[in-house]
């Protein structure tokens, strides 16, 4: 399982993550179908929807590295 992290300071609000997310989960390239939202500048931020399965597609296509995917640390109770 992966864990997505964001660095809003690196986000340029290009929406590549939203387009690829919507395409990979439904074959439609439209930001409204993505499982994440981008808050536009000046207060740029990335918000994941509850139905995001953290597949990492957004991290793979982010041109600035604002979204990163890393293996989730295993807890002691796993």
C-alpha positions in Angstrom: 0.0 0.0 0.0 1.2 3.5 -0.8 0.7 6.8 1.0 0.4 10.1 -0.9 1.9 13.2 0.5 1.7 16.8 -0.9 3.8 19.9 -0.8 1.4 22.7 -1.8 4.3 25.1 -2.2 5.5 23.1 -5.3 2.0 22.9 -6.9 1.6 25.1 -9.9 -2.1 24.2 -10.3 -1.6 22.6 -13.8 -4.3 20.0 -13.0 -2.3 17.2 -14.7 -3.0 15.1 -11.6 -6.8 15.7 -11.9 -6.9 14.8 -15.6 -4.9 11.6 -15.2 -6.8 10.6 -12.1 -10.2 11.0 -13.8 -8.9 9.1 -16.9 -7.4 6.2 -15.0 -10.5 5.7 -12.9 -13.3 6.3 -15.4 -11.9 7.0 -18.9 -13.0 10.6 -18.8 -10.4 13.4 -18.7 -12.2 16.0 -16.7 -11.1 17.6 -13.3 -14.6 17.2 -11.8 -14.3 13.4 -12.1 -11.0 13.3 -10.3 -10.6 11.9 -6.8 -8.7 15.0 -5.7 -9.2 18.8 -5.8 -6.7 21.5 -6.5 -7.3 24.8 -4.7 -6.1 27.6 -7.1 -3.5 30.2 -6.2 -2.8 32.2 -4.2 -3.5 29.6 -1.6 -2.7 26.5 -3.6 -3.4 23.2 -1.9 -4.2 19.6 -2.8 -7.2 17.8 -1.2 -7.9 14.1 -1.7 -11.5 12.8 -1.8 -12.5 10.0 0.6 -12.8 7.6 -2.3 -9.2 8.1 -3.4 -7.5 4.7 -3.3 -4.0 6.2 -3.3 -3.0 4.4 -6.6 -0.3 7.0 -7.2 -1.2 8.0 -10.7 -1.3 11.7 -9.6 2.2 11.5 -8.2 3.5 9.8 -11.3 2.3 12.6 -13.6 3.0 15.6 -11.3 5.6 17.7 -13.1 6.8 19.5 -10.0 6.8 16.7 -7.4 4.1 18.4 -5.4 2.5 15.0 -5.0 4.6 12.1 -3.9 3.9 8.4 -3.4 5.8 6.4 -0.8 5.3 3.0 0.7 3.1 3.2 3.8 5.0 2.4 7.0 3.7 -0.8 8.7 2.5 -0.3 12.2 3.4 -2.7 15.0 -0.1 -4.0 15.0 0.0 -5.1 11.3 
